[in-house]
Amino acid sequence: MSAVTTGRRASYLRLTLAAAGRGLIKAFNTNKTSWVGLVVFLIVCLLAILAPLIAPHDPLEQNILYRLKAPTAEHWMGTDYYGRDIFSRLLYGAQISLVIGLLAIGVAMIIGSFIGLYAGYRGGRTDIILMQTMDVLLAFPSLILGLIVVAMLGPSVTNLVIAIALTAIPPFARIARAPTIAVKEREFVEAGRALGYSDLRLMLGHILPNILPEILVMGSLWLATAIRVEASLAFIGLGVAPPTATWGGMIREGFENILDSFWLALFPSFAILVVVFALNLLGDGLRDAIDPKLRGEQ
């Protein structure tokens, strides 16, 4: 490949990315609430990253003298049954929830998208077998399937990622398959076949970039689901083992004292609500960005 051809492709890629970025900003400006979702989610991520610097106390430090204290100037969100600072544990719990959610959805996005891409491209019996396998997994509610996997493998960060990823693979396969069937019949794919391109090159280099926006929208929405599933598993005792702080585990610990010390469960529940709501707003903005009809373009 000549240097001129390489330079042209690089220039084309930069122009394409710039155009996509302008379109995304335009769609977000049309749907103002999507900016709220993006900003809130980025703030939560920043707080989680900076938790060691922001947290006023060690999240594992116990002080029985301050057990079940209401919010004060020293402990902004109160303390739990062991005298641990709720605010500090909330910050560190965000790390666990976000890491598990991002890893699980990242794995599910890669595996599920490839399955859907391959099934839609190959068609025929391969498509039927793969999609029927995905239908079997879709028959299980995400929480139930995650519960089965974690109960079999045991609670740990790795096993939680595997369990949540397994529940998210079928939706990604479905969302990747449908546009693949349409895109593979377009002229530029036929031109690639005529030039002797391999199936892998056609799938990854020509079809995948055209279906990637739909996959990213699904990723933002399923990230919210992954965080909820992780919190639900932690609430029933199948999350990361104590004393590690997790939002679901904090809600479980606070549920036993909900009448006397409501703040134990209130603050982690509100944190989950804010993150899930922000991700849904963000998903709406991404959906508007890729759908011309939703942007009012005919």
Backbone hydrogen bonds, N-H to C=O, Kabsch-Sander energy under -0.5 kcal/mol:
donor,donor_aa,acceptor,acceptor_aa,energy
6,T,2,S,-2.1
7,G,3,A,-2.4
8,R,4,V,-2.3
9,R,5,T,-2.4
10,A,6,T,-2.3
11,S,7,G,-2.4
12,Y,8,R,-2.6
13,L,9,R,-2.4
14,R,10,A,-2.3
15,L,11,S,-2.4
16,T,12,Y,-2.5
17,L,13,L,-2.6
18,A,14,R,-2.4
19,A,15,L,-2.5
20,A,16,T,-2.5
21,G,17,L,-2.5
22,R,18,A,-2.4
23,G,19,A,-2.4
24,L,20,A,-2.3
25,I,21,G,-2.4
26,K,22,R,-2.4
27,A,23,G,-2.3
28,F,24,L,-2.5
29,N,25,I,-2.2
30,T,26,K,-1.7
31,N,27,A,-2.2
32,K,30,T,-0.9
34,S,31,N,-1.6
35,W,31,N,-0.5
35,W,32,K,-1.2
36,V,32,K,-1.0
37,G,33,T,-2.0
38,L,34,S,-2.4
39,V,35,W,-2.8
40,V,36,V,-2.7
41,F,37,G,-2.3
42,L,38,L,-2.3
43,I,39,V,-2.3
44,V,40,V,-2.3
45,C,41,F,-2.3
46,L,42,L,-2.4
47,L,43,I,-2.6
48,A,44,V,-2.2
49,I,45,C,-2.3
50,L,46,L,-2.4
51,A,48,A,-0.9
53,L,50,L,-1.3
54,I,50,L,-2.4
55,A,51,A,-2.7
61,E,58,D,-1.2
63,N,82,Y,-1.5
66,Y,63,N,-1.9
67,R,64,I,-1.3
68,L,80,D,-2.5
69,K,66,Y,-1.1
72,T,75,H,-2.9
76,W,74,E,-0.6
78,G,75,H,-1.7
79,T,69,K,-2.1
80,D,84,R,-1.7
83,G,80,D,-1.8
86,I,78,G,-2.3
89,R,85,D,-1.9
90,L,86,I,-2.4
91,L,87,F,-1.9
92,Y,88,S,-2.1
93,G,89,R,-2.4
94,A,90,L,-1.4
95,Q,91,L,-0.9
96,I,92,Y,-1.2
97,S,93,G,-2.3
98,L,94,A,-2.6
99,V,95,Q,-2.5
100,I,96,I,-2.5
101,G,97,S,-2.3
102,L,98,L,-3.0
103,L,99,V,-2.6
104,A,100,I,-2.5
105,I,101,G,-2.4
106,G,102,L,-2.3
107,V,103,L,-2.6
108,A,104,A,-2.6
109,M,105,I,-2.7
110,I,106,G,-2.0
111,I,107,V,-2.6
112,G,108,A,-2.5
113,S,109,M,-1.7
114,F,110,I,-1.8
115,I,111,I,-2.3
116,G,112,G,-2.6
117,L,113,S,-2.8
118,Y,114,F,-2.9
119,A,115,I,-2.8
120,G,116,G,-2.6
121,Y,117,L,-2.0
122,R,118,Y,-2.8
123,G,119,A,-2.5
126,T,123,G,-0.7
127,D,123,G,-1.2
128,I,124,G,-1.9
129,I,125,R,-2.7
130,L,126,T,-2.3
131,M,127,D,-2.4
132,Q,128,I,-2.3
133,T,129,I,-1.8
134,M,130,L,-2.0
135,D,131,M,-2.2
136,V,132,Q,-1.7
137,L,133,T,-1.6
138,L,134,M,-2.3
139,A,135,D,-1.2
140,F,137,L,-1.2
145,L,141,P,-2.7
146,G,142,S,-2.3
147,L,143,L,-2.5
148,I,144,I,-2.3
149,V,145,L,-2.2
150,V,146,G,-2.6
151,A,147,L,-2.3
152,M,148,I,-1.6
153,L,149,V,-2.7
154,G,150,V,-3.0
160,L,156,S,-2.4
161,V,157,V,-2.2
162,I,158,T,-2.2
163,A,159,N,-2.6
164,I,160,L,-2.7
165,A,161,V,-2.5
166,L,162,I,-2.2
167,T,163,A,-1.4
168,A,164,I,-1.2
169,I,165,A,-1.4
172,F,168,A,-1.4
173,A,169,I,-2.4
174,R,170,P,-2.5
175,I,171,P,-2.5
176,A,172,F,-1.7
177,R,173,A,-2.0
178,A,174,R,-1.6
180,T,176,A,-1.2
181,I,177,R,-1.9
182,A,178,A,-1.0
183,V,179,P,-3.0
184,K,180,T,-2.5
185,E,182,A,-0.9
186,R,183,V,-2.0
189,V,186,R,-0.6
190,E,186,R,-1.9
191,A,187,E,-2.6
192,G,188,F,-1.6
193,R,189,V,-2.1
194,A,190,E,-2.2
195,L,191,A,-1.6
196,G,193,R,-1.5
197,Y,192,G,-2.5
202,L,198,S,-2.2
203,M,199,D,-2.6
204,L,200,L,-2.7
205,G,201,R,-2.4
206,H,201,R,-0.5
206,H,202,L,-1.3
207,I,202,L,-2.3
208,L,203,M,-2.7
210,N,207,I,-1.0
211,I,207,I,-1.0
211,I,208,L,-1.0
212,L,208,L,-1.3
215,I,211,I,-1.4
216,L,212,L,-2.4
217,V,213,P,-2.1
218,M,214,E,-2.0
219,G,215,I,-2.2
220,S,216,L,-2.1
221,L,217,V,-1.9
222,W,218,M,-2.6
223,L,219,G,-1.6
224,A,220,S,-1.0
225,T,221,L,-1.2
226,A,222,W,-2.6
227,I,223,L,-2.0
228,R,224,A,-1.9
229,V,225,T,-2.7
230,E,226,A,-2.5
231,A,227,I,-2.1
232,S,228,R,-2.3
233,L,229,V,-2.6
234,A,230,E,-2.2
235,F,231,A,-2.1
236,I,232,S,-1.5
237,G,234,A,-1.3
238,L,233,L,-3.2
244,T,241,A,-1.2
250,M,246,T,-2.4
251,I,247,W,-2.0
252,R,248,G,-2.1
253,E,249,G,-2.3
254,G,250,M,-2.2
255,F,251,I,-1.7
256,E,252,R,-0.7
257,N,254,G,-1.1
258,I,255,F,-1.3
261,S,257,N,-3.4
264,L,261,S,-1.5
265,A,262,F,-0.9
266,L,262,F,-1.9
267,F,263,W,-1.4
269,S,265,A,-1.6
270,F,266,L,-2.4
271,A,267,F,-2.1
272,I,268,P,-2.1
273,L,269,S,-2.2
274,V,270,F,-2.6
275,V,271,A,-2.2
276,V,272,I,-2.6
277,F,273,L,-2.4
278,A,274,V,-2.5
279,L,275,V,-2.4
280,N,276,V,-1.9
281,L,277,F,-2.1
282,L,278,A,-2.4
283,G,279,L,-2.5
284,D,280,N,-1.9
285,G,281,L,-1.8
286,L,282,L,-2.3
287,R,283,G,-2.5
288,D,284,D,-2.3
289,A,285,G,-1.7
290,I,286,L,-1.3
291,D,287,R,-1.2
295,R,291,D,-1.1
296,G,293,K,-1.0
297,E,292,P,-3.0
298,Q,296,G,-0.5
